[in-house]
Structure formats: structure tokens, C-alpha cells
């Protein structure tokens, strides 16, 4: 008689414990207590009549049997996740389009245009998955995405949206009450903000780079406010606390509404291979929902192509 196999919940617990080789970290990931993880592992071992972990007072290790089961559990959970994703897409109908994108692009660029899309394409129900995580189109319940990167996504169609031009911005109140900004060196008397980001040997434009492009070679960047995201840097400018380097496309609405101003016209382009891209699986290129969203999105991008 064949033995019953562990259920999906138990299998996920085992996979996390085997991956971390630490019951406490596995518990944190799963939202359980370490004791609950230990109890589930013990139940699996008793059910299968196998020893999956060797335990000492300080460490745990997978046994040979544990390694075999861990590899199989990864494959099984991955297969199940992909099947669930396909099933969800099948059951939610042909009108719903789910787009994954990061919070900055959503709040600063796309959301204020969504009503226009819905007026032009009322047959498509648009929903968003807001996250900085990279979704897997086979595993996750999403149809298309907007990603920042180099545009090299195997198996995906990628459409470049716009170049990233980094410009200085500040609030009108800061300019009215603080030291004047008539030439780049006047920025020495203000608090400056930028982000630190580098990938594949490319560095996001910072104040040192902007000053060099402006012909200022004695700039001291030791007092710069450094933020993790462009949204945070732009918010510091909106609140009147700093002059920030920001992505033009992400602050264009704030500039047009007068919440931010551009004290100097000089902008620096991010390395040309990096940009925001609309991406989706190649096999979905003729999906009517994606075609409608793609055509509308690229048209919206074209409207702003010459503004910067």
C-alpha cells in the first residue's frame, strides 16, 4: 500500500526549511512559529518514515533523502504554481487585464492617465499589481508588466517607453525663501538630494555627475541627502526640504501643476540601454487586451516625447 504524501502546506514548510536550513527563518517566511515548523517537519518524517534533517545543537543539515525530497518539492510546487496561475487566468474571463508595475511608475505616471484608457477601451477591465518585485508571467497571475531595466527579457516582448532624463527640481517656496538659484554654483547654498543606484556597471546620475556636466569641478558631495528611491527624493523637493535630482517623466505632472519647478534646464540621460519597458509573453502578443493597452500606452508616451 502506497503511503500518503505530505499536503501542499506541509510541502511548502519543508521546502522553506530545507532552503534556509534554519527553522526560525523558515517560520518568519511562512508566518509560523519555529515550533510549528519543527512540528510539521517531524510529522512529515513520521509519515514518510524517513529522516530528512540531521540536527545538532547549533545547525541542521539535509540528509541524502532530504536532498532528494527537497529537489522534488521545488519542482512540484513550481508546477502547481504555474497551473494555478493558468487556471486563474482562464477563470477570470477575457476582459480583465492585470498589469504589474512599481509604485513610482504607477503613482507618478500611469494612474493619472487610467481614466483616459478606460474611456477609450471600455471593454478592457484594467487592474494593477503594484510591487517592486519582478513577477513571473508563468507563475503569477499577471498578463503584462512595466519594468525598468535593459530590455533583455528572454521569452518576452519588450517595448521601450521613454528615455530617463534626470533634472534638478525644487518647490516654488524653497526658491522664494532661500538663496537664489541663478547659476549652478548657487546650489552649494542649498540642501541637495539624489538616489544611489548602479547596475551592470551603470550608475544613476547623481549631483557629482550633474555638476561636472554643468562645468563645476570643485563640488563637495559630502552633505548630500541620499535616498533609496526617486519617489523619496522628489518628495523631499515637494516638501521644500531640498533640491533633488529626479526623473523628468516621474515629476512632469508636478512641474505642469506648479508643485515643482526646474531651476536649471540641464538634464542628464541615464545610460541609453536602461529605460522603462512594457513587457508581456511573446505568445500573448496578439491578445486583444494587450494589443489595446500597448497601443494606448505607446501613444501616451509619444505625446510627451518632446516635452523634456
C-alpha positions in Angstrom: 0.0 0.0 0.0 1.4 3.4 -1.0 2.0 5.9 1.7 0.1 9.2 1.7 2.3 12.1 0.5 2.5 15.4 2.5 -0.1 18.0 1.7 0.8 21.3 -0.1 1.1 23.2 3.2 3.4 20.7 4.7 5.4 20.6 1.5 5.9 24.4 1.5 7.0 24.2 5.1 9.6 21.5 4.3 10.8 23.4 1.2 11.4 26.6 3.2 13.1 24.8 6.0 15.3 22.9 3.5 16.2 26.1 1.6 17.1 28.1 4.7 18.4 25.2 6.8 17.0 27.2 9.7 13.6 26.7 11.2 13.4 30.2 12.6 14.0 31.8 9.2 11.6 29.4 7.5 9.0 30.3 10.2 9.4 34.0 9.5 8.9 33.5 5.8 5.8 31.4 6.3 4.2 33.4 9.1 4.6 30.5 11.6 6.4 29.9 14.8 9.7 27.9 14.8 7.9 25.3 17.0 5.2 24.9 14.3 7.7 24.4 11.6 9.6 21.8 13.7 6.3 20.0 14.4 5.4 19.9 10.7 8.8 18.6 9.8 8.5 15.8 12.4 5.1 14.9 11.1 6.4 14.6 7.5 9.3 12.4 8.7 7.0 10.1 10.6 4.5 10.0 7.7 7.2 9.1 5.2 9.3 7.0 7.6 12.3 9.0 6.5 14.9 11.2 8.3 15.1 14.4 6.3 17.3 16.5 8.6 20.2 15.8 10.8 20.1 18.1 13.8 22.8 19.3 16.2 22.5 21.9 19.0 23.5 24.6 16.5 22.8 23.5 13.0 20.5 21.4 10.8 21.5 19.7 7.6 19.6 17.8 5.0 20.1 14.1 4.8 20.6 12.3 1.4 16.9 11.5 1.5 16.1 15.1 2.4 18.1 16.4 -0.6 16.1 14.1 -2.9 12.8 15.3 -1.5 13.8 18.9 -1.5 14.6 18.9 -5.2 11.3 17.1 -5.9 9.3 19.6 -3.7 10.8 22.6 -5.6 9.6 21.0 -8.9 6.2 20.1 -7.6 5.5 23.5 -6.0 6.7 25.2 -9.2 4.5 23.1 -11.4 1.5 23.7 -9.1 2.1 27.4 -9.0 2.2 27.6 -12.8 -1.0 25.5 -13.1 -2.8 27.7 -10.6 -1.7 30.8 -12.5 -3.1 29.4 -15.8 -6.3 28.4 -14.1 -6.8 31.8 -12.6 -6.3 33.5 -15.9 -8.8 31.1 -17.6 -11.5 31.7 -15.0 -11.3 35.5 -14.7 -12.6 36.0 -18.2 -11.3 37.6 -21.3 -11.9 41.3 -20.4 -9.7 41.6 -17.4 -6.1 42.7 -17.9 -3.7 42.6 -14.9 -0.6 44.8 -15.2 2.3 44.6 -12.8 4.4 47.7 -12.2 6.3 49.5 -9.4 4.8 52.1 -7.1 6.7 55.0 -8.6 5.6 54.5 -12.2 2.1 53.8 -11.0 1.6 56.9 -8.8 3.7 59.4 -10.8 2.9 58.5 -14.4 0.3 55.9 -15.1 -2.6 56.4 -12.6 -3.4 59.9 -13.7 -3.9 58.5 -17.3 -6.0 55.5 -16.4 -9.4 57.2 -16.8 -8.4 58.1 -20.4 -7.6 54.4 -21.1 -11.0 53.3 -19.7 -12.8 55.9 -21.8 -11.1 54.7 -25.0 -11.1 51.0 -24.2 -14.3 50.3 -22.0 -14.2 46.6 -23.0 -11.0 46.1 -21.1 -11.1 45.9 -17.3 -7.6 47.2 -16.1 -6.2 46.1 -12.8 -2.8 46.6 -11.3 -0.3 44.6 -9.2 1.8 47.3 -7.5 5.2 45.8 -6.5 8.9 46.3 -6.9 9.2 42.5 -7.2 9.8 41.0 -10.7 6.8 38.9 -11.5 6.9 35.6 -13.4 4.3 35.5 -16.1 4.0 31.7 -15.9 3.8 31.6 -12.1 2.0 34.8 -11.2 -1.5 36.0 -12.0 -0.4 38.9 -14.3 -0.7 39.5 -18.0 1.7 42.3 -18.7 4.2 44.4 -16.8 6.2 47.7 -16.9 9.8 47.1 -15.9 12.9 49.3 -15.6 15.9 47.6 -17.0 18.0 46.9 -20.1 15.1 45.4 -22.1 16.6 42.0 -22.4 13.9 39.6 -21.3 14.0 36.1 -22.8 10.6 34.9 -23.9 9.1 38.4 -23.6 8.1 41.1 -26.0 9.6 44.4 -24.7 8.6 47.9 -25.9 10.8 50.8 -24.8 8.7 53.6 -23.3 10.9 56.7 -22.9 14.4 57.8 -22.0 15.1 58.7 -18.4 16.3 62.3 -18.2 17.4 63.3 -14.7 16.8 67.0 -13.9 17.1 69.2 -10.8 13.7 70.2 -9.2 12.6 72.1 -6.1 9.5 73.6 -4.7 8.5 77.2 -5.5 8.5 78.0 -1.8 12.2 77.0 -1.5 13.2 79.2 -4.4 11.2 82.1 -3.0 12.5 81.9 0.6 16.0 80.5 0.1 19.2 81.7 -1.5 18.7 82.5 -5.2 19.4 79.9 -7.9 20.9 81.9 -10.9 23.8 79.6 -11.7 24.8 76.0 -10.8 27.3 77.1 -8.1 24.4 78.7 -6.2 23.3 75.1 -5.4 26.2 75.0 -2.9 23.9 77.0 -0.5 21.1 74.5 -0.6 20.4 71.0 0.6 20.7 68.6 -2.3 19.2 65.2 -2.7 19.6 62.2 -5.1 19.5 58.5 -5.1 22.3 55.9 -5.3 21.7 53.2 -7.9 24.0 51.2 -10.0 23.6 48.0 -12.1 25.6 46.3 -14.8 28.3 49.0 -14.5 25.8 51.8 -15.0 25.4 54.5 -12.3 22.2 56.6 -12.0 23.1 60.3 -12.5 24.0 62.0 -9.2 24.9 65.5 -8.2 28.6 65.0 -8.8 27.8 64.0 -12.4 25.3 66.8 -12.8 27.8 69.4 -11.5 30.5 68.1 -13.8 28.2 68.4 -16.8 27.4 72.0 -15.6 31.1 72.8 -15.6 31.5 72.8 -11.8 34.6 70.7 -10.8 35.0 71.7 -7.2 31.7 70.3 -5.9 31.7 68.7 -2.4 29.1 66.0 -2.2 29.7 65.0 1.4 26.5 66.7 2.6 24.1 65.2 0.0 20.9 63.6 1.2 20.8 60.1 -0.3 17.5 58.3 -0.8 16.7 54.8 -1.8 14.1 55.7 -4.4 13.4 58.6 -6.8 10.0 59.0 -5.2 11.5 59.8 -1.8 14.0 62.3 -3.3 11.2 64.0 -5.2 9.1 64.1 -2.1 11.9 65.9 -0.2 11.8 68.5 -3.0 8.0 68.8 -2.9 8.1 69.4 0.9 10.6 72.2 0.4 13.5 70.4 2.1 15.9 70.0 -0.8 16.7 70.5 -4.4 16.5 67.0 -5.8 17.6 65.2 -8.9 14.5 63.5 -10.3 13.4 61.5 -13.3 11.6 64.0 -15.6 8.8 61.6 -16.6 8.0 60.9 -13.0 7.8 64.6 -12.0 6.3 66.0 -15.2 2.8 66.3 -13.7 4.2 68.1 -10.6 6.0 70.5 -12.9 3.0 71.2 -15.0 0.8 71.8 -11.9 3.4 74.2 -10.4 4.1 72.0 -7.4 7.8 71.7 -8.5 9.9 74.0 -10.7 13.0 73.3 -12.7 15.7 75.8 -11.7 18.1 74.8 -14.4 17.4 73.2 -17.8 20.4 70.9 -17.8 19.4 67.3 -17.6 21.4 64.1 -17.8 20.3 61.0 -19.6 20.5 57.6 -18.0 22.6 55.1 -20.0 20.6 54.5 -23.2 20.2 50.8 -22.7 18.2 51.4 -19.5 14.6 52.5 -19.6 11.1 51.6 -18.7 9.7 48.8 -20.9 6.3 47.4 -21.4 6.7 43.6 -21.3 4.5 40.6 -21.9 4.9 36.9 -23.0 5.6 36.5 -26.8 2.7 34.1 -27.1 0.4 36.8 -25.9 1.4 39.4 -28.5 -1.9 39.1 -30.3 -4.1 39.1 -27.2 -6.7 41.8 -27.8 -6.4 43.2 -24.3 -2.7 43.5 -24.5 -2.9 45.0 -28.0 -5.3 47.6 -26.8 -3.2 48.5 -23.7 0.1 48.5 -25.8 -1.3 50.9 -28.5 -2.8 53.2 -25.9 0.4 53.3 -23.7 2.8 53.9 -26.6 0.5 56.7 -27.8 0.6 58.3 -24.4 4.4 58.1 -24.3 4.6 59.7 -27.8 2.6 62.7 -26.6 5.4 63.5 -24.1 8.3 62.6 -26.3 9.4 66.1 -27.0 8.4 67.8 -23.7 11.7 67.2 -21.9 
